[in-house]
Amino acid sequence: MKFEKEIPEGLIAQKPVENRQDSKLFVINRASEKFYHRRFSDIIEYFNSGDCLIINTIKVVPSRLFGKKISGGKVELLFLDPCQLSQICTYQNQRLS
């Protein structure tokens, strides 16, 4: 079974909520193929005895930088992959149109 769901950009979190238990939880019922919007604090309702929860501890870091050219034009850098500081410095020396 394959699920594809378009998520409007405005609904994608840009920063974490203050109280992590208030984070949104997107639930897919495979049997009924229905989608539910819940809170992370409800997650225990979806576990059975013997289930295993794997936690991803990778933290989200800002990957979009905004700037302004000397001419007044706007500049936006979007980093899709991690990069070294030396790579960021090379952008500084390139002409961005």
Stockholm file with secondary structure:
# STOCKHOLM 1.0

chainA/1-97         MKFEKEIPEGLIAQKPVENRQDSKLFVINRASEKFYHRRFSDIIEYFNSGDCLIINTIKVVPSRLFGKKISGGKVELLFLDPCQLSQICTYQNQRLS
#=GR chainA/1-97 SS CCCCCCCCGGGSCSSCCSSGGGSEEEEEETTTTEEEEEEGGGGGGGCCTTCCCCCCCCCCCCCEEEEECTTSCEEEEECSSCCCHHHHHHHHTSCCC
#=GC SS_cons        CCCCCCCCGGGSCSSCCSSGGGSEEEEEETTTTEEEEEEGGGGGGGCCTTCCCCCCCCCCCCCEEEEECTTSCEEEEECSSCCCHHHHHHHHTSCCC
//
